[in-house]
Amino acid sequence: MLEKAELLLPAGSLIKLKTAILYGADAVYAGTPDMCLRAQSKFSIDELKEGIEFVHKHGKKIYLTLNLFMHNRDVEKLPQFVKTLQELEPDGVLIADPGVFMYVKEHAPNLNLFVSTQANICSSQAVKFWQAQGAKLCVLGREVTFEEMKEIRQQCPNILLECFMHGAMCMSYSGRCLISNYLADRSANQGKCAHCCRWHYKLHLRLKDGTIKEIEINEQNKDAFEFLLEEEFRPGEYFEVMEDEHGGYMLNSKDMCLMPRLDDLLKIGMDSLKVEGRNKTEYYAGIVARTYRQAIDDWYKSPKDWDYRKYMDDLYTLQNRGYCLGFHDGKLTNISQNYEYTRTLGDWLFAGSIIEWQGDDAVFEIRNYINSGEFIEFLIPGTLKNLRLTLTEFEDADNGEITTKVSAGQNKKIRIRPTNWSQPVQEIKQLLPQYTIARKPTFLPSEQQNMLNHKKEEFKILCEE
C-alpha cells in the first residue's frame, strides 16, 4: 500500500500528458493505437518517448496500455510491441488478456504488470488470482461498490489497488459491450467503441399491413401519453421510456464524480485514483488534475475539516452529462441516468492555452471564439486560484494582423504582449508557465441552463442521502 494515494490522469496526446503533469497528476496512462483500448490515441512512438522523458524528469510515473483482447491476427504483433515496451521503460504496463499477461511475464520479466479494468476485477478472489500470476497492481471494475472495495482492501493488503474516481460511465460491464460491434461494426473490446449508448433513439410502430410509422412527439401531444415497458418476469412492473421531439436516450449514463466520496477512498487506503477521459481536451485534464490534487492534499493535511463542496464549482465548469456516484453507494438508481439529452453541458468553454513563451510574449493557442472586451480566465497551476485577462484586440502570433475578435481553427494563435497584463510580466511567467490553460464563460439558452441546474440539484440530493 502506498503512503499517499496516487492521482492518475489519462494522456490521450502529448500535450494532454504535459498538461496533466503541470496541474498535479502523480502519474498518467497512455497507449498506442494498435495494441490497446486507446484506438484514438494521438501518440506516435517518438512522442511516447518524449512523454516518458517529460514525466520522469518531473519525478512522476507513466503507465502504458496493452489491454485489448487479442484475436489471432493480433498475436503476430506482440513480440515487436513487447520489445518496444522494454525499450521505452514505462513504470507499468496495463494488461487485460490472460494470454498477453503470460507472454509479457515470460518475455519481459523486468516490466511491472498491472491488470486493466477490462479484466473486470470485482472480488478479492480475482485480485488474489492475478497477484499469484505476478501482478503488481489490479484496477477494480467500476461496478465494485465501496463496501466491496473496503473488503477487497482488507483481504488483499499486499498488492496495489486502483479504482475509478471521475469520468464517463459505461452502460455495459466496463467495456464488455457488443452494441457498437453490432450497430457500427466497431468493437469496444478492440478500442473502437462508437458509443452507441449515447445515441438518440426514436420510437416507431409496425402496423398490421407491415408498414412502419414514426410516432411524432410534439408540444401538442407530449403530455397525452407515456410509453412503458413490461418485462416478462416482472408482471405489473413498468419501466418508462422517455422521449421528446429530439428522441430518447434510454442507455445514456451520467458521468461519474466521486469527489463527494473521495474521503472514503482515502480512508481505506486505495493506492491509485483514476480519472477517465483520454479523448477529452487538455482543459479537462487540467481542471480535473488540479481540483482533485488540491482536494487530496487538503484531506491528508486535515481529514476532519475536509469538505467536498469546496471543490465542486471547478468540476462543474467542465462540459458534462450530469454527475452520479457510479456504483459507489450500491445499486444504481434512475438518478444515475440522463434520459433527457446525450450532449455535454457546461457554462464555461475551453478558451485556449499558452503553448510557449517567446521572450516576454505569451503565444496563446485559441480553442474557442473570443470577442473584444470578453474576459478569459487562466487557471494557475498548483492552486485553485485564477487570473483574468480582458483583451480588446488580438494580434496574430504569425503575421501580426490585428482583429477585434478571434476564432479557433488551423492552430490559430495570438500574441499576448507584456503590456496586456496588469502586473509585471516576470510574475506572470512564474504564475502561468507553458501549457497553462484558460477558459471563458458561455451563456446557455434558458432551456439548457435549466437542464444544467436541474442536474446539479439532482447530484446534490444524491450526495446528501
HUURJO-V135594 format. One record per helix or strand. SS is the DSSP state (@ for helix, = for strand). FROM is the first residue (numbers start at 0). TO is the last residue. If there is no record, write none. Layout:
{{SS,FROM,TO} {SS,FROM,TO}}
//
This chain:
{{=,5,9} {@,13,21} {=,26,30} {@,44,56} {=,60,65} {@,71,87} {=,91,94} {@,97,106} {=,112,114} {@,116,118} {=,120,120} {@,123,132} {=,136,139} {@,145,154} {=,159,166} {@,178,183} {@,187,189} {@,195,197} {=,200,200} {=,203,205} {=,211,213} {=,226,229} {=,237,240} {=,243,243} {=,246,247} {=,252,252} {=,254,256} {@,258,266} {=,271,274} {@,281,300} {@,302,304} {@,308,314} {=,319,319} {=,322,323} {@,333,335} {=,336,336} {=,344,344} {=,347,357} {=,360,365} {=,369,370} {=,374,378} {=,385,389} {=,393,395} {=,401,402} {=,404,405} {=,412,415} {@,417,419} {@,424,430} {=,436,440} {@,445,463}}
//
